Amino acid sequence: GQQLNQSPQSMFIQEGEDVSMNCTSSSIFNTWLWYKQDPGEGPVLLIALYKAGELTSNGRLTAQFGITRKDSFLNISASIPSDVGIYFCAGQRTSGSRLTFGEGTQLTVNP
Amino acid sequence: DTAVSQTPKYLVTQMGNDKSIKCEQNLGHDTMYWYKQDSKKFLKIMFSYNNKELIINETVPNRFSPKSPDKAHLNLHINSLELGDSAVYFCASSQWYWASGVKETQYFGPGTRLLVL
């Protein structure tokens, strides 16, 4: 089935550093979503992207929908300890179709 | 107010038992989903219902049976539980774009942690 390759799998950074993670796919998606999952909780939507080339920010987070519609990246600037968690990308082909998730990026921020 | 809620949050049971997980959303969405997250944190779709109609049915054992009594509820019943069913099960909901004209995003519940002994 479809798969999303998300990298890196894990990151260990110091507070204040910037973070970048990305997802690539062998097939096209028309929607890209980025979620964060805190321990013991469900994934929470961070940013949704609906148009190729779209660049969207949410506070210190910025995400882009790749021009080819086969990739997306998420940047976090000036990381803080509460940024710790697992970040997932997800792609959707059409409205109502299933989300295909990446394998997640485990982010650890050292104070 | 909780948008997508699930009960129970934790479920510990013996192999062979039958159990149900309930999900409710108060967002007015018309589509609901069940996902399974394994020990490696990989999220995989199991089922999807739109307006109480099954639209996605992944290859899961037929011991798993979803039921949607109305648009706001999607329950998951599991028969003859096995050790490999231990995982976190997430419910999610969304509003189909073509039906509403709004951009569609999925919102997740807090998860049900199932442990089969």
Interface residues (C-beta under 8 A of the other chain):
Chain A: T31 L33 Y35 Q37 G40 E41 G42 P43 V44 L45 A48 Y50 I86 F88 A90 Q92 S95 G96 S97 R98 L99 F101 E103 G104 Q106
Chain B: V4 T31 Y33 K40 K41 F42 L43 K44 I45 S48 N50 I55 I56 E58 F90 A92 S94 W96 Y97 W98 K103 E104 T105 Q106 Y107 F108 G109 P110 G111
